[in-house]
């Protein structure tokens, strides 16, 4: 990278890193996505098998329901952990916004010469 383009490249790199972090914070973890997709597949399969009358379908329905309950048990702690982490991230964002607003008020008060605020 030549010296002339160095600042632009650095800004682009920082912008991409921040964007990747933002996307990661706003999206659900992959483990939760995979389990929820599998849960949905099993729910659809259970609904379809519930209408069937043959013995093989009833056996498969029992297996699918067992798998479904296992996935739900596996999902519970992951969702609780994700919810707690998500809550902390949201709280930090709110606090940052509040801090930014207060800093803006301080700057306005300093410009106006009103230092008692």
The 8 nearest C-alpha neighbors of each residue, nearest first, counted from 0:
[[1, 5, 2, 4, 8, 3, 6, 7],
 [0, 2, 3, 4, 5, 8, 6, 7],
 [3, 1, 5, 4, 0, 6, 7, 8],
 [2, 4, 1, 5, 6, 0, 7, 8],
 [5, 3, 7, 2, 1, 6, 8, 0],
 [4, 6, 2, 8, 7, 3, 9, 1],
 [7, 5, 9, 8, 4, 10, 3, 2],
 [8, 6, 10, 9, 4, 5, 11, 3],
 [7, 9, 11, 5, 10, 6, 12, 4],
 [10, 8, 12, 6, 11, 7, 5, 13],
 [9, 11, 13, 7, 12, 8, 14, 6],
 [12, 10, 14, 8, 9, 13, 7, 15],
 [11, 13, 9, 15, 14, 10, 8, 16],
 [14, 12, 16, 10, 15, 11, 17, 9],
 [13, 15, 11, 17, 12, 16, 10, 18],
 [16, 14, 18, 12, 17, 13, 19, 11],
 [17, 15, 13, 19, 18, 14, 12, 20],
 [16, 18, 20, 14, 19, 15, 13, 21],
 [17, 19, 15, 21, 20, 16, 14, 22],
 [20, 18, 16, 22, 21, 17, 15, 23],
 [19, 21, 23, 17, 18, 22, 24, 16],
 [20, 22, 18, 24, 23, 19, 17, 25],
 [23, 21, 25, 19, 24, 20, 26, 18],
 [22, 24, 20, 21, 26, 25, 19, 27],
 [25, 23, 21, 22, 26, 20, 27, 88],
 [24, 26, 22, 23, 21, 27, 85, 20],
 [27, 25, 23, 24, 22, 28, 21, 29],
 [26, 28, 29, 31, 32, 25, 23, 81],
 [29, 27, 30, 31, 32, 26, 81, 23],
 [28, 30, 32, 31, 33, 27, 34, 26],
 [31, 29, 33, 32, 28, 34, 77, 27],
 [30, 32, 34, 29, 33, 28, 35, 74],
 [33, 31, 29, 35, 30, 34, 36, 28],
 [34, 32, 36, 30, 31, 35, 29, 37],
 [33, 35, 37, 31, 36, 32, 38, 30],
 [34, 36, 38, 32, 37, 33, 31, 39],
 [37, 35, 39, 33, 38, 34, 32, 40],
 [36, 38, 40, 34, 35, 39, 41, 33],
 [39, 37, 35, 41, 36, 40, 67, 34],
 [38, 40, 42, 36, 37, 41, 35, 43],
 [41, 39, 37, 43, 38, 42, 44, 36],
 [42, 40, 44, 38, 43, 39, 45, 63],
 [41, 43, 39, 45, 44, 40, 38, 46],
 [44, 42, 46, 40, 41, 45, 39, 47],
 [43, 45, 41, 47, 42, 46, 48, 40],
 [46, 44, 48, 42, 47, 43, 60, 49],
 [45, 47, 43, 49, 44, 48, 42, 50],
 [46, 48, 44, 45, 49, 50, 43, 51],
 [49, 47, 45, 51, 50, 46, 56, 60],
 [48, 50, 46, 47, 51, 45, 60, 57],
 [49, 51, 48, 47, 52, 46, 45, 56],
 [52, 50, 48, 49, 53, 56, 47, 57],
 [51, 53, 50, 54, 56, 57, 49, 48],
 [54, 52, 56, 55, 51, 57, 58, 48],
 [53, 55, 57, 56, 58, 52, 59, 51],
 [56, 54, 58, 57, 53, 59, 60, 52],
 [57, 55, 59, 58, 54, 53, 48, 60],
 [56, 58, 60, 54, 59, 55, 61, 53],
 [59, 57, 55, 61, 60, 56, 54, 62],
 [58, 60, 62, 56, 61, 57, 63, 55],
 [59, 61, 57, 63, 58, 62, 45, 48],
 [62, 60, 64, 58, 59, 63, 65, 57],
 [63, 61, 59, 65, 60, 64, 66, 58],
 [62, 64, 60, 66, 65, 61, 67, 59],
 [65, 63, 67, 61, 66, 62, 60, 68],
 [64, 66, 62, 68, 67, 63, 61, 69],
 [67, 65, 69, 63, 64, 68, 62, 70],
 [68, 66, 64, 70, 69, 65, 63, 38],
 [67, 69, 71, 65, 70, 66, 64, 72],
 [70, 68, 66, 72, 67, 71, 73, 65],
 [69, 71, 73, 67, 72, 68, 74, 66],
 [70, 72, 74, 68, 73, 69, 67, 75],
 [73, 71, 69, 70, 74, 75, 68, 76],
 [72, 74, 70, 71, 75, 69, 76, 77],
 [73, 75, 71, 77, 72, 76, 78, 70],
 [74, 76, 78, 72, 77, 73, 79, 71],
 [77, 75, 79, 78, 74, 80, 73, 72],
 [78, 76, 80, 74, 79, 75, 81, 31],
 [77, 79, 81, 75, 80, 76, 82, 74],
 [80, 78, 76, 82, 77, 81, 83, 75],
 [79, 81, 77, 83, 82, 78, 76, 84],
 [80, 82, 78, 84, 83, 79, 85, 77],
 [83, 81, 85, 79, 80, 84, 78, 86],
 [82, 84, 86, 80, 85, 81, 79, 87],
 [85, 83, 81, 87, 86, 82, 80, 88],
 [84, 86, 82, 88, 83, 87, 81, 89],
 [87, 85, 83, 89, 84, 88, 82, 90],
 [86, 88, 90, 84, 85, 89, 91, 83],
 [87, 89, 85, 91, 90, 86, 92, 84],
 [90, 88, 92, 86, 91, 87, 85, 93],
 [89, 91, 87, 93, 88, 92, 86, 94],
 [92, 90, 94, 88, 89, 93, 95, 87],
 [93, 91, 95, 89, 90, 94, 96, 88],
 [94, 92, 96, 90, 95, 91, 97, 89],
 [93, 95, 97, 91, 96, 92, 98, 90],
 [96, 94, 98, 92, 97, 93, 91, 99],
 [97, 95, 99, 93, 98, 94, 92, 100],
 [96, 98, 94, 100, 95, 99, 93, 101],
 [97, 99, 95, 101, 96, 100, 94, 102],
 [98, 100, 96, 102, 97, 101, 95, 103],
 [101, 99, 103, 97, 98, 102, 96, 104],
 [100, 102, 104, 98, 103, 99, 105, 97],
 [103, 101, 105, 99, 104, 100, 98, 106],
 [102, 104, 100, 106, 101, 105, 99, 107],
 [105, 103, 101, 107, 102, 106, 108, 100],
 [104, 106, 102, 108, 103, 107, 109, 101],
 [107, 105, 109, 103, 108, 104, 110, 102],
 [106, 108, 104, 110, 109, 105, 111, 103],
 [107, 109, 113, 111, 105, 106, 110, 112],
 [110, 108, 112, 106, 111, 107, 114, 113],
 [111, 109, 107, 112, 108, 106, 113, 105],
 [110, 112, 108, 109, 113, 107, 114, 106],
 [113, 111, 109, 110, 114, 108, 107, 115],
 [112, 114, 108, 111, 115, 109, 116, 110],
 [113, 115, 116, 112, 109, 108, 105, 111],
 [114, 116, 113, 108, 112, 109, 105, 111],
 [115, 114, 113, 108, 105, 104, 109, 112]]
